[in-house]
Amino acid sequence: MLAHLHSMRKGYEEGNVLFGGPFRSSEGGIALLEAESRLHARSFMDRDPAVSAGILDYDLFEVRPFFDAISGDAWSQQGSS
């Protein structure tokens, strides 16, 4: 798992990992990735040592943000049709 943390840290430093960590209430965790495509996100995760060793697996979900504190974007009634 130390190799996994090093991989995630490197991804964070390169701007690929925006947020990540284990869940407090159960096994598993979450990583929010910045990737130009689903293929790039999958490639990043597949290179993780814990994934390639079969210790961890993952599911990918693409997000359409309605609220983004980093960019300042937020959904509003006025902007909807």
C-alpha positions as CSV (number, residue, x, y, z in Angstrom):
1,M,0.0,0.0,0.0
2,L,3.0,2.3,0.5
3,A,3.7,2.0,-3.3
4,H,0.0,3.0,-3.9
5,L,0.4,6.1,-1.7
6,H,3.6,7.1,-3.5
7,S,1.8,6.7,-6.9
8,M,-1.2,8.8,-5.7
9,R,1.2,11.4,-4.3
10,K,3.1,11.6,-7.7
11,G,-0.3,11.9,-9.4
12,Y,-1.2,14.7,-7.0
13,E,2.0,16.6,-7.7
14,E,1.5,16.2,-11.5
15,G,-2.1,17.6,-11.2
16,N,-3.8,14.3,-12.0
17,V,-5.2,13.6,-8.5
18,L,-7.3,16.5,-7.1
19,F,-8.6,14.7,-4.0
20,G,-8.2,11.3,-2.6
21,G,-8.2,9.1,0.5
22,P,-9.8,6.2,2.3
23,F,-13.4,6.2,3.5
24,R,-13.6,6.5,7.3
25,S,-16.6,4.2,7.7
26,S,-15.7,1.3,5.5
27,E,-13.1,-0.3,3.3
28,G,-12.4,1.5,0.1
29,G,-11.7,5.0,-0.9
30,I,-12.1,7.7,-3.5
31,A,-9.9,9.6,-5.9
32,L,-11.0,12.6,-7.9
33,L,-8.9,12.7,-11.1
34,E,-8.3,15.4,-13.6
35,A,-7.9,13.6,-16.9
36,E,-8.4,14.7,-20.5
37,S,-10.3,11.5,-21.3
38,R,-11.7,8.3,-19.8
39,L,-8.8,6.4,-21.4
40,H,-6.2,8.6,-19.7
41,A,-8.0,8.2,-16.3
42,R,-8.0,4.4,-16.8
43,S,-4.3,4.4,-17.9
44,F,-3.4,6.4,-14.7
45,M,-5.3,4.0,-12.5
46,D,-3.9,0.9,-14.2
47,R,-0.4,2.1,-13.5
48,D,-1.0,2.2,-9.8
49,P,1.1,-0.6,-8.1
50,A,-1.8,-1.8,-5.9
51,V,-4.1,-2.0,-8.9
52,S,-1.6,-3.8,-11.1
53,A,-0.9,-6.2,-8.2
54,G,-4.6,-7.0,-7.8
55,I,-4.7,-5.6,-4.3
56,L,-7.1,-2.8,-5.3
57,D,-9.7,-2.4,-8.1
58,Y,-11.6,0.6,-9.2
59,D,-14.7,1.9,-11.0
60,L,-14.6,5.0,-13.1
61,F,-17.4,7.6,-13.1
62,E,-17.4,10.7,-15.2
63,V,-18.8,13.8,-13.5
64,R,-20.7,16.7,-15.0
65,P,-20.1,19.3,-12.3
66,F,-22.9,21.6,-11.3
67,F,-20.9,23.0,-8.4
68,D,-17.2,23.6,-8.5
69,A,-15.5,25.6,-5.7
70,I,-12.1,25.6,-7.5
71,S,-13.4,27.2,-10.7
72,G,-16.2,29.1,-9.0
73,D,-18.9,27.6,-11.3
74,A,-22.2,27.0,-9.7
75,W,-25.6,26.0,-11.2
76,S,-28.3,28.7,-11.0
77,Q,-31.9,28.8,-11.9
78,Q,-31.2,31.8,-14.2
79,G,-28.8,29.8,-16.3
80,S,-31.1,26.8,-16.9
81,S,-33.7,26.4,-19.6
